[in-house]
Amino acid sequence: MKSKILSVLVLSFLVFISFYYGDVIKRNVLNLNTIAVDKFSQSIAFVKHKFDEHFNQAQEIRNLRERNLELEKNNIYMKNFANELNNILSDKNSSFYYPNVSLVKAVSYVQISDYNKVWLDILDYRGKIKGLIYNGYTAGIVIEKNGKALALLQGDEECTFSVYIGKDQAPGIAHGRNDYVLVKFIPKWLEIKINDKVYTSGLDEIFFSGVPVGEVFKVEEEGAYQNAYVKPYAQTKVPSYFYMVENL
């Protein structure tokens, strides 16, 4: 009899708890379920992100390896071309051709207000005028001043070097003009067109031939010659490092 009464009391207590606290328990259970699902989704997203990141890096590494192989192949072709050219020059008793460059660093401006003149990290410079290259394009020239290497960037008016223009290789002298390059002393009988490409000629022994300078955007006549206004490929800001032409 006592056990039946106890069972009834326990059952009544459970019914009472369920009636008064069922919603609270249900909400807590649902909240726990939501949190668990959210954490699981976050974990899945994290794993997927890491998985994609890993395979993106792997793809990037493969791309870089392929690019490196392509550059190595081009380097082999260039060396072979230089060797064949040297053989030809040797047969004609001419000088060997093997262009060489060295990495140099911009140290500081000569004057804070002049962004076209910078000192290079060569303390004892006694060499002749040499060309500066940045990202494969002409960037300026190097001259000696007080035993130090002074870089005259392409925007400086004292920066001059010889160039060819267009497929007919019209000769001219490039002069820096801040945000453009002015090529002067071009023979009038040679046709210069807008968008003609401009390259170094190498005849001044400052640059070797074929370094890209820019493209023509304006042509005008001046006396017995014509001038070409050129938009340079190199950016106007001062890079930290350049390649300096060492020998031709």
ZASE-526164 format. One line per field, with one value per residue: residue number from 1; residue in three letters; x, y, z of N, C-alpha, C, CB in turn. Coordinates in steps of 0.2 Angstrom, whole numbers. Atoms other than C-alpha are relative to their C-alpha. Glycine has a CB too. Layout:
% residues N
num: NUM|...
residuo: ALA|...
nx: X|...
ny: Y|...
nz: Z|...
cax: X|...
cay: Y|...
caz: Z|...
cx: X|...
cy: Y|...
cz: Z|...
cbx: X|...
cby: Y|...
cbz: Z|...
This chain:
% residues 248
num: 1|2|3|4|5|6|7|8|9|10|11|12|13|14|15|16|17|18|19|20|21|22|23|24|25|26|27|28|29|30|31|32|33|34|35|36|37|38|39|40|41|42|43|44|45|46|47|48|49|50|51|52|53|54|55|56|57|58|59|60|61|62|63|64|65|66|67|68|69|70|71|72|73|74|75|76|77|78|79|80|81|82|83|84|85|86|87|88|89|90|91|92|93|94|95|96|97|98|99|100|101|102|103|104|105|106|107|108|109|110|111|112|113|114|115|116|117|118|119|120|121|122|123|124|125|126|127|128|129|130|131|132|133|134|135|136|137|138|139|140|141|142|143|144|145|146|147|148|149|150|151|152|153|154|155|156|157|158|159|160|161|162|163|164|165|166|167|168|169|170|171|172|173|174|175|176|177|178|179|180|181|182|183|184|185|186|187|188|189|190|191|192|193|194|195|196|197|198|199|200|201|202|203|204|205|206|207|208|209|210|211|212|213|214|215|216|217|218|219|220|221|222|223|224|225|226|227|228|229|230|231|232|233|234|235|236|237|238|239|240|241|242|243|244|245|246|247|248
residuo: MET|LYS|SER|LYS|ILE|LEU|SER|VAL|LEU|VAL|LEU|SER|PHE|LEU|VAL|PHE|ILE|SER|PHE|TYR|TYR|GLY|ASP|VAL|ILE|LYS|ARG|ASN|VAL|LEU|ASN|LEU|ASN|THR|ILE|ALA|VAL|ASP|LYS|PHE|SER|GLN|SER|ILE|ALA|PHE|VAL|LYS|HIS|LYS|PHE|ASP|GLU|HIS|PHE|ASN|GLN|ALA|GLN|GLU|ILE|ARG|ASN|LEU|ARG|GLU|ARG|ASN|LEU|GLU|LEU|GLU|LYS|ASN|ASN|ILE|TYR|MET|LYS|ASN|PHE|ALA|ASN|GLU|LEU|ASN|ASN|ILE|LEU|SER|ASP|LYS|ASN|SER|SER|PHE|TYR|TYR|PRO|ASN|VAL|SER|LEU|VAL|LYS|ALA|VAL|SER|TYR|VAL|GLN|ILE|SER|ASP|TYR|ASN|LYS|VAL|TRP|LEU|ASP|ILE|LEU|ASP|TYR|ARG|GLY|LYS|ILE|LYS|GLY|LEU|ILE|TYR|ASN|GLY|TYR|THR|ALA|GLY|ILE|VAL|ILE|GLU|LYS|ASN|GLY|LYS|ALA|LEU|ALA|LEU|LEU|GLN|GLY|ASP|GLU|GLU|CYS|THR|PHE|SER|VAL|TYR|ILE|GLY|LYS|ASP|GLN|ALA|PRO|GLY|ILE|ALA|HIS|GLY|ARG|ASN|ASP|TYR|VAL|LEU|VAL|LYS|PHE|ILE|PRO|LYS|TRP|LEU|GLU|ILE|LYS|ILE|ASN|ASP|LYS|VAL|TYR|THR|SER|GLY|LEU|ASP|GLU|ILE|PHE|PHE|SER|GLY|VAL|PRO|VAL|GLY|GLU|VAL|PHE|LYS|VAL|GLU|GLU|GLU|GLY|ALA|TYR|GLN|ASN|ALA|TYR|VAL|LYS|PRO|TYR|ALA|GLN|THR|LYS|VAL|PRO|SER|TYR|PHE|TYR|MET|VAL|GLU|ASN|LEU
nx: 4|-4|-3|4|0|-6|0|5|-3|-6|3|3|-5|-2|5|0|-6|1|5|-2|-7|-1|-3|-7|-4|0|-4|-7|-2|0|-6|-6|0|-2|-7|-4|0|-4|-7|-1|-1|-6|-6|0|-2|-8|-4|0|-4|-7|0|-1|-7|-6|0|-2|-7|-3|1|-4|-7|-1|0|-6|-5|1|-3|-7|-3|1|-6|-7|-1|-2|-7|-4|0|-4|-7|-2|0|-6|-5|0|-1|-7|-3|1|-4|-7|-2|-1|-5|4|0|5|6|3|2|0|3|-1|5|-2|6|1|-2|4|0|-5|3|7|5|-1|2|-3|-7|-1|-6|0|-4|-7|-4|-6|2|-4|1|4|7|3|8|3|6|5|5|-1|1|-5|2|-4|-7|-5|-6|-5|0|-4|-2|5|4|6|5|5|6|2|3|-5|-2|-7|0|0|-2|2|6|3|7|4|-3|-5|-5|-2|-5|1|-3|6|-1|5|4|5|5|0|-7|0|-5|-1|-5|3|1|7|2|3|7|2|7|2|-1|-7|-4|-7|-5|-7|-4|-7|-6|-3|-3|3|4|0|6|6|3|6|0|7|4|1|7|0|-6|0|-6|-4|-5|-2|1|7|0|5|2|0|2|-5|3|-2|4|-3|-3|-7|0|-5|-5|-1|-6|-5|-4|-7|-4|4
ny: -6|-6|0|-3|-7|-3|0|-6|-6|-2|-2|-7|-5|0|-3|-7|-3|-1|-5|-6|-2|4|-5|-2|6|0|-6|1|5|-3|-4|5|3|-5|-1|5|0|-6|2|5|-3|-3|5|3|-6|-1|5|-1|-6|3|5|-4|-3|5|2|-6|-1|5|-3|-6|3|3|-5|-3|5|0|-6|0|4|-4|-5|4|2|-6|-2|4|-3|-6|2|3|-6|-4|4|-1|-6|-1|4|-5|-6|3|1|-6|-4|-5|1|4|-3|3|-6|2|-5|1|-3|-6|-2|-7|-2|-6|-5|-5|-6|2|-3|2|8|3|1|4|3|8|3|1|-6|-2|1|-3|3|-4|0|7|0|3|3|1|4|1|-6|-5|-4|-5|1|-1|-4|-1|-6|0|7|4|2|-4|3|-5|4|-2|-6|-6|-3|2|8|1|6|1|4|1|-1|4|6|-3|-2|-7|-2|-6|-1|-1|-4|1|-6|2|6|3|0|-4|2|-5|1|6|-2|-2|5|6|-1|2|1|1|7|4|2|-3|5|-2|2|3|-4|-4|5|-1|6|5|-1|4|-1|-4|-6|-2|0|-7|-3|-7|-2|-7|-1|-6|-1|5|7|1|2|5|0|7|2|5|6|1|-5|-6|0|2|7|1|3|0|4|-5|4|0|0|1
nz: 0|-1|7|5|-2|1|7|2|-2|5|6|0|0|7|4|-2|3|7|2|-1|2|7|5|-2|2|8|3|-1|5|7|0|1|7|4|-1|3|7|2|0|5|6|0|1|7|4|-1|3|7|1|0|5|6|0|1|7|4|0|4|7|1|0|7|5|0|3|8|2|-1|5|6|-1|1|8|3|-2|4|7|0|0|7|5|-2|2|7|2|-1|6|6|-1|0|7|3|-4|-4|-7|-2|-2|-6|-5|-7|-4|-7|-4|-4|-5|-1|-7|-2|5|-1|-3|-2|5|7|0|6|-1|-6|-1|-1|-5|3|-3|4|7|5|7|5|-1|1|0|-5|3|-5|3|7|4|-1|-6|-1|1|-6|2|-6|-3|-6|-1|-1|6|0|5|3|2|7|0|0|6|1|2|7|3|7|1|7|-1|5|3|5|-5|0|-5|-4|-6|-5|-5|-5|0|-5|0|7|3|6|5|5|6|5|7|2|5|-2|-3|-7|-1|-7|-3|1|-6|0|-3|0|6|-2|3|-4|-5|-6|-1|6|5|-1|-6|1|-3|-1|6|3|0|4|4|2|4|-3|4|4|-3|-3|-7|-2|-7|-1|-7|-2|-3|-7|-4|-2|-7|0|-3|-5|3|7|3|3|6|-2|6|6
cax: 0|14|23|8|6|24|22|7|17|32|21|12|28|34|18|19|37|33|18|27|45|43|45|61|68|63|70|87|88|84|97|110|105|107|124|130|124|132|149|148|145|159|171|166|168|186|191|185|194|210|207|205|220|231|226|227|245|249|242|252|268|265|262|278|288|281|286|303|306|300|313|327|323|323|340|347|341|348|365|365|360|374|386|381|382|400|405|399|408|424|424|424|437|423|421|412|394|389|378|380|371|373|360|361|351|344|351|343|338|351|339|322|313|320|313|324|341|346|362|366|375|392|404|419|412|424|416|408|390|380|361|349|335|319|307|315|313|325|324|338|357|372|385|400|399|412|417|400|387|373|357|348|331|322|312|328|332|350|346|350|353|352|336|328|310|298|301|312|323|323|338|336|342|330|329|320|305|297|282|287|303|307|316|325|336|325|328|313|313|309|291|286|269|259|261|278|288|305|320|338|350|366|376|380|387|376|363|364|352|334|329|311|309|290|278|276|260|265|276|281|293|308|319|328|323|307|303|294|285|286|276|289|285|294|284|288|291|308|311|322|333|339|350|365|373|390|398|392
cay: 0|12|8|13|29|33|29|41|54|53|53|68|77|73|79|95|98|95|107|121|120|110|126|131|114|114|131|126|110|119|132|118|110|127|130|113|114|132|125|111|122|133|118|112|130|131|114|118|135|126|113|126|136|121|117|135|136|120|127|143|132|123|139|146|130|131|149|146|132|144|157|144|139|157|160|145|152|169|161|151|167|177|162|162|180|180|167|179|194|183|179|197|202|212|213|200|204|199|212|212|221|223|227|244|252|270|278|295|310|323|337|334|344|335|317|314|314|300|294|275|264|265|275|275|278|282|274|281|285|269|265|261|248|245|231|228|246|261|271|283|285|285|298|302|316|319|301|295|287|299|292|304|297|297|312|323|335|330|311|308|293|287|278|270|273|261|247|258|262|280|287|300|307|305|318|317|329|324|313|310|308|320|312|325|326|313|315|323|310|296|293|293|287|288|272|268|259|267|256|260|259|255|267|278|263|269|255|239|239|234|240|247|265|269|273|289|300|316|321|338|346|358|365|352|338|331|328|313|314|297|290|280|262|264|272|289|284|281|262|255|245|246|236|246|241|236|232|230
caz: 0|5|-12|-22|-12|-15|-34|-35|-26|-38|-53|-47|-44|-61|-69|-58|-64|-82|-81|-73|-79|-96|-106|-97|-100|-118|-121|-113|-123|-139|-135|-132|-148|-157|-150|-154|-172|-173|-167|-178|-193|-188|-187|-204|-211|-203|-209|-227|-226|-221|-234|-248|-242|-242|-260|-266|-259|-267|-284|-281|-278|-294|-304|-297|-301|-319|-320|-313|-326|-340|-333|-333|-351|-356|-347|-357|-373|-369|-365|-381|-391|-382|-386|-404|-406|-398|-411|-425|-417|-415|-433|-437|-424|-414|-396|-386|-381|-363|-354|-335|-322|-303|-289|-281|-267|-266|-250|-249|-259|-263|-259|-250|-263|-278|-281|-297|-289|-276|-269|-271|-259|-269|-258|-270|-288|-301|-316|-332|-334|-333|-335|-322|-325|-314|-318|-335|-340|-341|-324|-326|-326|-314|-314|-302|-290|-277|-278|-275|-286|-290|-299|-310|-312|-329|-324|-322|-336|-335|-338|-356|-367|-385|-391|-406|-410|-420|-431|-443|-427|-429|-419|-405|-389|-374|-361|-344|-342|-325|-329|-348|-359|-373|-388|-398|-414|-424|-442|-451|-465|-454|-449|-431|-426|-410|-399|-407|-395|-389|-384|-379|-394|-384|-395|-381|-370|-356|-358|-369|-384|-382|-365|-366|-362|-366|-380|-391|-387|-397|-411|-416|-428|-422|-435|-445|-433|-425|-407|-399|-382|-374|-359|-349|-344|-327|-313|-306|-288|-282|-280|-266|-278|-296|-308|-314|-331|-327|-344|-362
cx: 4|4|-4|-1|6|1|-4|3|5|-3|-3|5|3|-5|0|7|0|-5|3|7|2|2|7|4|1|4|8|3|0|6|7|1|3|7|4|0|4|8|2|1|6|6|0|2|8|4|0|4|7|2|1|6|6|0|1|8|3|0|5|7|1|1|7|6|0|4|8|4|0|6|7|1|2|7|4|0|4|8|2|0|7|7|1|2|8|4|0|5|7|2|2|4|-4|1|-5|-6|-3|-2|0|-2|1|-6|3|-6|0|1|-4|0|6|-3|-8|-5|1|0|4|7|1|7|-1|5|7|4|6|-2|4|-1|-3|-7|-3|-8|-3|-7|-4|-5|1|0|6|-3|4|8|4|6|4|-1|3|2|-5|-5|-7|-5|-4|-6|-3|-4|4|2|7|1|-1|3|-3|-6|-1|-8|-3|4|6|6|3|4|-2|3|-6|3|-5|-4|-5|-4|0|8|-1|6|2|5|-2|0|-7|-2|-2|-7|-1|-7|-2|0|6|3|7|4|7|4|6|6|4|4|-2|-5|2|-6|-6|-4|-6|0|-8|-3|-1|-7|0|6|-1|7|4|6|1|-1|-8|1|-5|-1|-2|-3|4|-4|2|-4|4|3|7|1|6|7|0|5|4|4|7|5|-4|4
cy: 6|1|3|7|4|1|6|6|2|2|7|5|1|4|8|4|1|6|7|2|-4|5|2|-5|-1|5|-1|-6|2|5|-4|-3|5|1|-5|0|6|-2|-5|3|4|-4|-2|6|1|-5|1|6|-2|-4|4|4|-4|-1|6|1|-5|2|5|-3|-3|5|3|-4|0|6|0|-5|4|5|-3|-2|6|2|-5|2|6|-1|-3|6|4|-4|0|6|2|-3|4|5|-2|-1|6|5|6|-2|-5|4|-4|5|-3|6|-2|4|5|3|8|1|5|5|5|6|-3|2|-3|-8|-3|-1|-4|-3|-8|-2|-2|6|2|-1|4|-2|5|0|-7|1|-3|-4|-2|-4|-2|6|5|4|6|-1|1|4|1|7|0|-7|-4|-1|4|-2|6|-4|2|7|7|2|-2|-8|0|-6|-1|-6|-2|0|-4|-5|2|2|7|2|7|0|1|4|0|7|-2|-6|-3|1|3|-3|5|-2|-6|3|1|-5|-7|1|-3|0|0|-7|-4|-1|3|-5|4|-3|-3|3|4|-4|2|-6|-5|1|-4|1|5|6|2|0|8|2|6|0|7|2|6|1|-5|-7|0|-2|-5|1|-7|-1|-6|-6|0|5|5|0|-3|-8|-1|-3|1|-5|5|-4|1|0|-2|-5
cz: 0|-7|-5|2|-3|-8|-3|1|-5|-6|0|0|-7|-5|2|-3|-7|-1|1|-3|-7|-5|1|-2|-7|-3|1|-4|-7|-1|0|-6|-5|0|-3|-8|-3|0|-5|-7|-1|-1|-7|-5|1|-4|-8|-2|0|-6|-7|0|-1|-8|-4|1|-4|-8|-1|-1|-7|-5|0|-2|-8|-2|1|-6|-7|0|-2|-7|-4|1|-5|-7|-1|0|-6|-5|1|-3|-8|-3|1|-5|-6|1|0|-7|-3|4|4|7|2|3|6|5|7|4|8|4|4|4|0|7|3|-6|1|3|1|-5|-7|0|-6|1|7|0|0|5|-3|3|-4|-7|-4|-7|-4|2|-2|1|6|-3|6|-3|-7|-4|2|6|1|-1|6|-2|7|2|7|3|2|-6|1|-6|-2|-3|-7|0|0|-7|-2|-2|-8|-3|-7|0|-7|1|-6|-3|-5|4|-2|6|4|6|5|6|5|0|6|-1|-8|-2|-6|-4|-5|-5|-4|-7|-3|-5|2|4|7|1|8|2|-3|6|0|4|0|-7|2|-3|4|6|7|2|-6|-4|2|6|-1|4|1|-7|-2|1|-4|-4|-3|-4|3|-5|-5|2|2|7|2|8|2|8|2|3|8|4|3|7|0|3|5|-4|-8|-2|-4|-5|2|-7|-6|-5
cbx: -5|5|3|-7|-2|6|-2|-7|2|4|-5|-5|6|1|-7|1|6|-3|-6|1|5|-7|-5|0|-2|-7|-1|1|-6|-6|1|0|-7|-4|2|-3|-7|-2|1|-5|-6|1|-1|-8|-3|1|-3|-8|-1|2|-6|-6|0|-1|-6|-4|2|-4|-7|0|1|-6|-5|2|-2|-7|-3|2|-4|-6|0|0|-7|-5|1|-3|-8|-2|2|-6|-6|1|0|-7|-4|2|-3|-7|-2|0|-5|-7|5|-7|-1|3|-5|4|-7|8|-8|7|-3|3|1|-6|7|4|-7|3|0|-2|0|7|-7|-1|4|-5|4|2|-3|0|3|6|-7|8|-5|2|-3|2|-2|-2|2|-2|-7|-5|-7|1|1|0|3|2|-2|7|-7|-4|5|-4|-2|1|-4|4|-5|-4|-5|6|-1|5|-6|3|-1|6|-6|2|-3|-3|-5|-2|6|-6|7|-8|5|-1|1|3|-3|-5|-7|-4|3|0|-2|3|7|-7|4|0|6|5|-5|4|-3|-7|-7|4|0|-1|0|4|1|0|-3|-4|8|-4|-8|1|2|1|5|-7|3|0|-7|2|-2|-1|0|-1|-1|2|6|8|4|-4|0|2|-6|7|-8|5|3|8|-2|-4|-5|4|1|-2|0|2|-3|5|-2|2|6|-1
cby: 0|-1|-7|-4|1|-4|-7|-1|0|-6|-5|0|-3|-7|-2|1|-5|-7|-1|1|-3|-3|6|2|-7|0|6|-2|-6|4|5|-5|-2|6|1|-7|1|6|-2|-6|5|4|-6|-2|6|0|-7|2|6|-3|-5|5|3|-6|-3|6|-1|-7|2|5|-5|-5|5|2|-7|-1|6|-4|-6|4|4|-6|-3|6|-2|-8|2|4|-5|-5|4|1|-7|-2|6|-2|-7|2|3|-6|-4|4|3|0|7|-5|1|-6|2|-1|1|3|-6|6|-3|2|1|3|4|2|6|2|7|2|-1|4|6|-6|2|-3|-6|-1|-3|-3|1|-1|-6|-2|5|-5|-3|5|-7|6|3|-5|3|5|-4|3|4|-7|7|-2|3|4|0|3|-8|8|-5|5|-1|-6|1|-2|7|2|-4|6|-7|-2|2|-7|7|5|-4|6|-5|5|0|2|6|-7|8|-1|2|6|2|4|-7|7|-7|6|-1|-3|-5|7|-1|-3|-4|5|-6|3|-3|5|-8|7|-7|-2|6|-7|3|5|1|6|2|-7|-1|-7|3|-4|5|7|-3|1|0|6|-5|5|3|-2|2|1|-1|-4|6|-7|5|-3|-2|3|-6|2|-4|6|-4|4|-5|-5|-8|7|-6|3|4|-6|-5|6
cbz: 6|5|-2|1|7|2|-3|4|7|0|-2|7|5|-3|2|8|2|-3|5|8|5|-2|0|7|3|-2|3|7|1|-2|6|6|-2|1|8|3|-2|4|7|-1|-1|6|5|-2|2|8|1|-2|5|7|-1|-1|7|4|-2|3|8|1|-1|6|6|-2|2|8|3|-2|4|7|-1|0|6|4|-2|2|7|0|-2|6|6|-2|1|7|2|-3|4|7|-1|-1|6|4|-4|-1|-4|-3|4|5|-5|3|-2|2|-1|3|4|-5|7|-3|1|6|1|-7|-4|7|0|-3|0|-6|1|0|7|-7|3|-8|6|2|0|1|1|-7|-5|6|-6|6|-4|4|2|-2|1|-6|6|7|-6|3|-2|-2|1|6|6|6|0|-1|4|-6|5|-2|6|4|0|6|4|-4|5|-4|4|-3|-1|-5|-4|-4|-1|-1|-2|0|1|3|-2|7|-6|1|2|-5|0|1|-3|4|3|3|-5|-3|-5|6|-5|5|-4|1|-2|-5|1|3|-4|6|-5|-2|-6|4|-1|1|-1|2|-7|-2|6|2|-4|3|0|-7|7|5|-6|6|-7|7|4|-2|6|-4|5|-2|1|0|0|4|-3|1|6|-1|4|5|-6|5|2|-2|-5|5|-7|4|0|-4
